[in-house]
């Protein structure tokens, strides 16, 4: 199995035609057909179903396509990295998974600074909840992950930045009359919180339960930014990560007070990798850049 065979297979799959694949690869149709035939022989299956008008992927072909695409991508990245390394440059492609809130708030600043220093490294960013990011790293979909504090037997983590979940509300909210408040008093307020399947909801729910409090939740969302916008429109109060509302607190768009009897909810940011996995040069450069930037 070689890259020429994989590229022929991929181009046929995407174009639906042996002749079009030959044109794109500057090769003859017989040559393209021979490469696919050799690949099918090695895999011991038929990759395409041929009709009178079109070439379609077989079920085996559909299963094999994403692996072929990943293999070609990694080979091309490897070639580029070696080429740039010989020129004294660092290049390539870095796949990183990051929690939604991190992608919305601190990633743009880091990505901008990183690109200025390393213009030949391309970032491919995947986003999800912390458990989804962990699975992407474990399954080798990405080399790095940035999550809210989490532990897993297959994962190595490095602390990046502390963050707490705090009570926030609009300046015109009745809560603005308090300098501090206890959990029971919060039952008179309307709340916008994270959806129940999220880890943040679980932590907040456990914290208020300890104080025997039952907040009046009128809206649930799975987006930090969405919840924040509702709070800014005085729909209700919420518990949000401090880093996500720092600017609004500084500008006076939102307010926060201490909640008596409520445990501190820490949701620190951590950088994660799969245990035992070696990182390529470009990924190692990005990893060090993130650590140095966030711990500075």
N, C-alpha and C positions, 0 to 999 in steps of 0.2 A: 504494500500500500504506500503510495507516495502523494505528494501535494498536487501533482498534475492530475491524477485520477480524482482526487477530492474536488478540485476546482472544476473539472469537467462535470462531475455529478451535481455540484451546487448550481452551476450556471444552467444546466438542463432543467433542474428542478424549478428554478426561478423564472426561466423563459418559456418552459413548456415545449422546447424544440431543440433537437440535436443540431440543426443547421444554425440557428441563432446563437447557440452556445459556442459553436465553432467560430462564428464571426466575432463574438466578444473576446474570445481567447486567441484570435488570429491563428486558428488551426482548421484543418479540413474535417468534414463530417466523418469520414472513415476513421480518422485518428481519434476523434472524440468517442466514437462508438467503441473502438478497441479499448480505450481507457476504462469506459464504463463496464465493458464485458469482463475485463481483468478484475475490476473491483468487485463485481457481482460474484465472480468465481471465488475470490478470496473470502468474501463474506458468506458464500454458499446460500445466496438468496437472489431474488429478482427485485431490483430497485425501482423499476418503472413498469407501468402498464401502458402499452402503445395502442392508440385508437387510430382511425383513419384521418382524424384531424388534429389530434393533440397527444402529447406525451404527459402522463400523469404519474405521480409518485405512488408506488405500492404501499401497503401498510408498513412493510419493513423499511421502505425508503423514507416514509414520514418519521419513523422512529430514529433513523440514522442521520437525517438532515441536520438537526441542531448540533450533534457531535462533530459532524464534518465541518460545519461552519466554525465551531470553537477551535478545532484543530488547526484549520487554515489561519484563523485570526492569531492564534498563539505563535505559529511558525513565522508569520509576517512580523509580529511584534518582536520576536526573537532576532530576526534578521535586522530589523531597524535598530534594536538596542545595540547589537554588535557593531553595526555600521557607525552609529553615533559614538559608541565608546572608542572606536579606533580614531575618531576625529576629536576626542577629548570632550564629547558632548554627552549629556544624559537625555535619552529619549525613550519613547515607547508609550504604552497605554496602561493606566492604572484603574482597576475596577474597585470601587469602594461602595459599601452599603452604609446607609446612615438613617437614623430615626427621622421621621417626618419633621419634628420640631427643630432638629439640628439642621436639616436641609433648608428650612425656611429662614433661620435666623443667623447662625454663625458661619455656615458653609460659604455663602457668597463672598464674605470678606476674606476667608482663608483661600478660597479658589482664586480670587483676584490677585492676591499677593503671591500665591504660588506660581501662577501663570507668568507673572512678570519676571520671576526669577528663573523659571524652568519652562520656557515657551515651547519646547519640543516634547513635553510630556502631556499627553491627552488624558483628561479625567473622564471616566464613565461612571456616573453616579446612579445608584439604585436606592430607593427609599422604601421604608416600611416601619412597622412597629418593632420594638426591641427584639421580640422573639423571632420575628421574620428576618431581621438582620442577622441574628445568630445562625439561623438555618442557612442563609445565603453563604455565610463564611464556612460553616461546617461542610456544606455540599460543594465547596470550591467554585461557587458562582462568582464570588468576589474574594480578593485576597485580604482585604481589611474591612473592618466594620466600626462604626461609631454608634454606641448605644447608651441608653440610660442604665445605671448600675444594674448588672445582672451577673449571674454565675452559672457556669456549665462545665462539666467534666472535660469536654473536648476543646475548651476555649482558654486562651491566655489573654489576660486583660491588663491594661495600663491606665491608671487614673489620669484624666485630663483636666477636669474642672469641677469644682463643687457647685451644686445647685440645689435649692430648696423649693418646695411647693408652698406658696403663701396665699392668704386670703386677699383678693383684690375686688374693687368695686368702683363704680362711677362716683365722681365727687358729689353728685346730687342724690345718691342713694342714701336712705335713712341711716345706714351704717356709718356714714361720714360724721355723725354726731358723737360717735364713741372714740375714746382713746385706746380702749381695749374692750374685748367682749368675751363672754364664755360660750361654750358650745351650745348650751341650752337656749341662750338668747338668739342664736343663729337660726333656730327653727322658725322664727317669725319672718325670715328673709327668703326671697326667691333666689334659686340657684340655677346656673347653667354649668353642667359638669361633663366630663368625658363619658363616652359610652361604656357600658358595663363590661365589655370583653377586654378593655384595656387595663394594663397594669397600674396606670395612674389612678384609675377609678377604684381599683381594689385597695390600693394604699390609702386613698382618701376615705373610702368607706370604712376601712378597719380603724382609722384614726378617730373618726367621729363616733363610731360605735363604742369605743372605749369610754367616751364621755356620755354615753347613753343619749346621743342626740340623733335626730332624724330630720335632716334638712329638706326643705320643700323644693325638689328638683323639677323644674318646668321644661327644661330642654336638655337632651344629651347629644353630644357630637363627638366625632373621633379626630377632630382637628384643633390643635392649640390655637392657631390663627383664627379659626371660625369662632371658638369660644371667646377669645379676646375681643373680637369685633362686636359680639353680642353684649359683652360687659361694657364696652365703650359706648354702646348705644343704650345703656341703662336698662337692659332687659332683665338683668339679674346679677348677682355677685358670683364669684367662682374661686376655685383654688387652682392657681396656675404656676408654672415654673418661673422663678424669679427672673432668669435671664431673658425670658420671652416678653417681660413687661417692664424691664429696667428703663427703657426710654420713655415709656408712657408715665411711669412713676416720677421720673425726673422732670418731665414736661407738665405734670399736673393733670394729665388726661385721666389717670387712674389713681386710686388711693389704696393703702393697705394698713391694717392694724393687727396687733398681736391678739391671738386667740388663746385665752387662758384654758389650760387643761387639755390642749391638743398636742399630741406628740409631734416632734419635728419630723417632717417627711423629706428625707434627702433622696434626690434622684441625680446623682453625679453622672457626668459624662465619662465614658471609658472608651479607649481604643482597643479593639479585639482582633486577634488572629487565631487561626486554628493551630492547636498544639503540634509542634514538629514540622510545620510547613515552612519551607525556605522561601523568602521573598526575593523577587528579581530586583535589579538595581533601581529601576524607576519607582517601584512600589516602596522600597526601603527609603528612598529619598523623600517621597511624599509622607511616609510614616513619621520620619524624623522632623519634617517641616511642621506637621500638625502638632506633634508633641511639644516642640520648642515654641510654637506660636501660642498655644493655649496655656502653657505653664509659665510663660514669660511674665 
